[in-house]
Amino acid sequence: MEKIKSILTEEINKKGYISISKFMEISLTDPEEGYYINQKPLGKSGDFITAPDITQIFGEVIGAWAIDIINKINSKSSFQIIDLGGGRGTLLNDIKRVRSDNSISFGFLEINKKLMIAQKQIFPEAKHYKSISDIPDAPTIFIGNEFLDVFPIKQYIKINKAWKEVFVTKDNDRFLYCYKDIEDKILFEENKKKFPNEADFFEVNTKIKKIVKDISNFLKRNNGICLFIDYGYFKGYGNTLQAIKNHEYVDPLSFPGASDLTSHINFSQILNESKNFEMDFFGPISQRNFLINLGALERLEILKKSTNSEKIKSDLDEGLLRVIENSQMGELFKVCAISPKNKLIPEGFD
Ligand SMILES: C[S@@+](CC[C@H](N)C(=O)[O-])C[C@H]1O[C@@H](n2cnc3c(N)ncnc32)[C@H](O)[C@@H]1O
């Protein structure tokens, strides 16, 4: 963490401040010390836990959804399922259990060395890719659970009727926010018009455009679909930068390299970009409704019937409730999908 702080300080010293996106990029993906390169973020001993590690039902119903897509597309070539930012590999492994034959291959897009080892352990035959351009051509289902939220954002604030960008500066040993002239005016103008006139603060995820573009080009060439599940909003605006360390929210500027630094996803940004790249967009729908539409409650009953243990039954209930209850992850988390125009209507979005 000291090394990250000195890299950030050096960058800040160049002109007195750096953008939030640069602060996030260095903190999360510095090649030696970045949080997503070096740390073991997930699980009870990590900083946070995600839906696939809370309940197996999450991966199983998404697995059944994926098989339905494969049947609908009915391609002669065999499919691949790629987990974008695969975490501990639990989701892909649960998906594989739904249909384990040789006609589907599996892969992870991952940059975290420790997670790659965990993924290899749980799923030795899965392949690893560092970028979308490395993935071989084949009909593909991409799944990104809590993937987009890790990418850097820019923030804009209206002060005395003038728009400014939020930057990070340093005072003695502390990183602080400051407000300066906007760095990338084109990015700002392009996005400002998508927010309501009364907005006095908004954020832009700087990588969604490229990710949607790369995935759209890939899917237009190969057929398939991409599912994104994340915490976020469809309408609205505001400051959503957050940091989590040891399962607690902490100040986003206080633990660079040692806390998970993310923002909420603006699903309308995915919608706009998917339109730009001539893709169909489905959703967004709440995680609760998506999982229930895919049969999560029925799956729960089947699993409960398969055991006599009251403890296992209550753990199964508790796990599913956590991901579908509106007061927990059910409403905050949303789901959308993009696929090439007029090729497919995926289940779950009605
Ligand atoms: C919040 S975790 C979600 C993990 C997993 N999808 C889950 O649901 O448990 C984000 C994942 O994205 C990976 N990641 C972060 N930046 C990435 C990048 N630039 N390219 C690919 N994966 C990345 C992280 O290492 C981690 O596996």
The ligand as an ORCA input file, in Angstrom:
! r2SCAN-3c Opt
* xyz 0 1
  C     -15.972     -7.797     -8.156
  S     -15.066     -9.137     -8.750
  C     -16.369    -10.184     -9.334
  C     -15.941    -11.614     -9.435
  C     -16.946    -12.631     -9.959
  N     -17.533    -12.248    -11.222
  C     -17.993    -12.947     -8.943
  O     -19.166    -12.684     -9.207
  O     -17.652    -13.464     -7.880
  C     -14.345     -8.476    -10.207
  C     -13.558     -9.470    -11.029
  O     -13.064     -8.809    -12.203
  C     -11.651     -9.055    -12.310
  N     -11.077     -7.911    -13.017
  C     -10.794     -6.687    -12.540
  N     -10.298     -5.893    -13.530
  C     -10.285     -6.656    -14.656
  C      -9.879     -6.422    -16.010
  N      -9.390     -5.245    -16.385
  N      -9.997     -7.426    -16.899
  C     -10.495     -8.638    -16.515
  N     -10.889     -8.918    -15.244
  C     -10.774     -7.941    -14.330
  C     -11.219     -9.202    -10.869
  O      -9.966     -9.767    -10.698
  C     -12.357    -10.060    -10.330
  O     -12.221    -11.399    -10.712
*
